[in-house]
Amino acid sequence: MEKVKFRAMADGDAEDYRFLDAFEHQYYKGTAKRVLAELALQGDQSNQDGLSGYQVSRLEHALQTATRAMNDNADDDWIVAALLHDIGDRIAPQNHDTVAAEILRPFVREEVAWAVEHHGVFQMYYYAHHLGKDREARQKYAGHPYFQTCADFCERWDQPSFDPDYQTKPLQTFAPLVEKVFARPAWHVEHLRPNQVVGLP
């Protein structure tokens, strides 16, 4: 068989779906490479999809955030999350944090995915008041077990990572970690560790 027989999913049979399942599992193996390719696009200064005005590119910001995490001896989950926390910027700028979290969620600790998912509103603490908005919008999550983790992620790694003079590691430094994390079995409780507060190192 080269293609499935059906034209509507409801008409597929077991043979069709076993055939497709093999392709799906092969495709999963390329997730890390696709993620790294998207990050590389964020460093292309000729790319009009990026935002202007910062002193660093989106890629440089991601690399700098991940470098800070690595320099703090963070574990693989945190380093990869720091690298990918803004990966949704090009295609979903209004909810980039949620997009990044959903990419990471099957493979990293619940705490880490939560911090990535909510870092957008937590980052507002640093600038929202300059635009007439509520810098304390993150307080709606006060009392959440991962609140301080997200606040620390923003304070220590995300918000200071717009510095063109910071000694940032190149993308290839992080590629093996990205490959390692995305090679994990998706949704496995051993690496999701639900309801466990670990925090930053």
C-alpha positions as CSV (number, residue, x, y, z in Angstrom):
1,M,0.0,0.0,0.0
2,E,1.3,3.5,-0.9
3,K,-1.6,5.5,0.3
4,V,-4.7,4.8,2.4
5,K,-7.9,3.7,0.7
6,F,-10.3,6.1,2.4
7,R,-11.3,9.7,1.5
8,A,-13.1,10.3,4.7
9,M,-11.6,9.2,8.0
10,A,-14.8,7.4,9.0
11,D,-14.3,5.0,6.1
12,G,-10.8,3.9,7.1
13,D,-10.1,0.4,8.3
14,A,-7.5,-1.2,10.6
15,E,-5.1,-1.7,7.7
16,D,-5.3,2.0,6.8
17,Y,-4.7,3.2,10.3
18,R,-1.8,0.7,11.0
19,F,-0.2,2.0,7.8
20,L,-0.6,5.6,8.9
21,D,0.6,4.9,12.4
22,A,4.0,3.7,11.1
23,F,4.4,7.1,9.3
24,E,3.3,9.0,12.4
25,H,5.9,7.3,14.6
26,Q,8.6,8.0,12.0
27,Y,7.6,11.6,11.9
28,Y,7.8,11.9,15.7
29,K,11.5,11.2,15.5
30,G,12.1,14.4,13.6
31,T,10.5,16.7,16.2
32,A,13.7,17.9,17.7
33,K,15.1,18.8,14.2
34,R,12.0,20.7,13.3
35,V,12.1,22.7,16.6
36,L,15.8,23.5,16.0
37,A,15.0,24.6,12.4
38,E,12.3,27.0,13.7
39,L,14.7,28.5,16.2
40,A,17.3,29.1,13.5
41,L,14.7,31.0,11.5
42,Q,14.3,33.3,14.5
43,G,17.9,34.4,14.1
44,D,17.5,35.4,10.4
45,Q,17.7,39.2,10.5
46,S,16.3,39.4,7.0
47,N,13.2,37.5,8.1
48,Q,10.3,39.9,8.3
49,D,8.4,37.6,10.6
50,G,10.4,38.7,13.6
51,L,9.9,41.7,15.8
52,S,12.1,44.7,15.4
53,G,13.5,47.1,18.0
54,Y,15.3,44.8,20.4
55,Q,19.1,44.8,20.7
56,V,19.1,41.0,20.1
57,S,17.3,38.7,17.7
58,R,14.6,36.3,18.9
59,L,17.2,33.5,18.5
60,E,19.8,35.4,20.5
61,H,17.3,35.9,23.3
62,A,16.5,32.2,23.3
63,L,20.1,31.2,23.4
64,Q,20.9,33.8,26.1
65,T,18.1,32.5,28.3
66,A,19.2,28.9,27.8
67,T,22.9,29.9,28.4
68,R,21.9,31.5,31.8
69,A,20.0,28.3,32.7
70,M,23.0,26.1,31.7
71,N,25.4,28.4,33.6
72,D,23.2,28.0,36.7
73,N,23.6,24.2,36.4
74,A,19.9,23.7,35.5
75,D,18.7,20.3,34.4
76,D,17.8,19.3,30.9
77,D,14.2,20.2,31.2
78,W,15.0,23.8,32.2
79,I,17.7,24.3,29.7
80,V,15.5,23.1,26.8
81,A,12.5,25.0,28.1
82,A,14.6,28.2,28.4
83,L,15.7,27.7,24.8
84,L,12.2,27.1,23.5
85,H,10.1,29.4,25.7
86,D,9.5,31.9,22.9
87,I,9.4,29.5,20.0
88,G,5.8,30.4,19.2
89,D,6.7,34.1,18.6
90,R,6.8,33.9,14.8
91,I,3.4,32.3,14.2
92,A,1.5,33.0,17.4
93,P,2.8,36.2,19.0
94,Q,-0.4,36.8,21.1
95,N,-0.2,33.4,22.7
96,H,3.4,32.3,22.1
97,D,3.8,31.1,25.6
98,T,1.0,28.6,25.3
99,V,2.3,27.4,22.0
100,A,5.8,26.8,23.5
101,A,4.3,25.1,26.5
102,E,2.3,22.7,24.4
103,I,5.3,21.7,22.4
104,L,7.2,21.0,25.6
105,R,4.4,19.5,27.7
106,P,4.6,15.8,26.7
107,F,8.4,15.7,27.4
108,V,9.2,17.9,30.5
109,R,8.1,18.2,34.1
110,E,4.7,19.7,34.6
111,E,6.2,22.5,36.7
112,V,8.5,23.5,33.8
113,A,5.7,23.4,31.2
114,W,3.5,25.5,33.5
115,A,6.2,28.2,33.9
116,V,6.6,28.4,30.1
117,E,2.9,28.6,29.6
118,H,2.5,31.5,32.0
119,H,5.7,33.4,31.5
120,G,4.0,35.9,29.3
121,V,1.8,37.3,32.0
122,F,4.6,37.1,34.6
123,Q,6.9,39.0,32.3
124,M,4.4,41.9,32.3
125,Y,5.7,42.7,35.8
126,Y,8.7,44.4,34.1
127,Y,6.9,46.5,31.5
128,A,3.1,46.6,31.7
129,H,3.0,49.7,34.0
130,H,4.9,51.7,31.3
131,L,2.0,51.0,28.9
132,G,-0.8,51.8,31.3
133,K,-1.5,48.1,32.0
134,D,-1.4,46.0,35.2
135,R,2.1,44.8,36.0
136,E,0.6,42.6,38.8
137,A,-1.6,40.6,36.5
138,R,0.3,37.5,37.5
139,Q,-1.3,37.8,41.0
140,K,-4.3,35.9,39.6
141,Y,-2.1,32.9,40.0
142,A,-1.0,33.7,43.6
143,G,-1.1,30.6,45.7
144,H,-0.4,28.3,42.7
145,P,2.3,25.8,43.6
146,Y,4.4,26.8,40.6
147,F,3.9,30.6,41.0
148,Q,7.4,31.2,42.5
149,T,9.0,29.0,39.9
150,C,7.6,31.0,37.1
151,A,8.5,34.3,38.8
152,D,12.1,33.0,39.3
153,F,12.3,31.9,35.7
154,C,11.4,35.4,34.5
155,E,13.6,37.2,37.0
156,R,16.7,35.1,36.6
157,W,16.8,33.9,33.0
158,D,14.1,35.5,30.8
159,Q,13.9,39.2,31.5
160,P,17.7,39.9,31.6
161,S,18.4,38.1,28.4
162,F,18.3,41.0,25.9
163,D,21.9,41.9,26.4
164,P,24.0,42.0,23.2
165,D,27.2,41.8,25.3
166,Y,26.3,38.6,27.2
167,Q,28.5,35.6,26.4
168,T,25.9,33.4,24.8
169,K,26.5,29.8,23.7
170,P,25.7,28.9,20.1
171,L,22.7,26.8,19.1
172,Q,24.8,23.7,18.4
173,T,25.6,23.6,22.1
174,F,22.0,22.9,22.9
175,A,21.1,20.7,20.0
176,P,22.0,17.4,21.8
177,L,19.9,18.3,24.8
178,V,16.9,19.1,22.5
179,E,17.4,15.8,20.8
180,K,17.6,14.0,24.2
181,V,14.4,15.6,25.6
182,F,12.3,15.0,22.5
183,A,13.5,11.4,22.3
184,R,11.7,10.7,25.6
185,P,8.4,8.7,25.4
186,A,5.7,11.3,25.3
187,W,3.5,11.7,28.4
188,H,5.5,9.3,30.5
189,V,4.9,10.0,34.2
190,E,8.5,9.5,35.0
191,H,9.5,12.7,33.4
192,L,6.2,14.6,33.8
193,R,6.4,14.4,37.6
194,P,3.0,16.0,38.2
195,N,2.4,18.2,41.3
196,Q,6.1,18.2,42.2
197,V,7.6,21.6,43.0
198,V,11.4,21.5,42.3
199,G,12.0,25.1,41.4
200,L,15.1,26.5,39.7
201,P,18.6,25.4,40.8
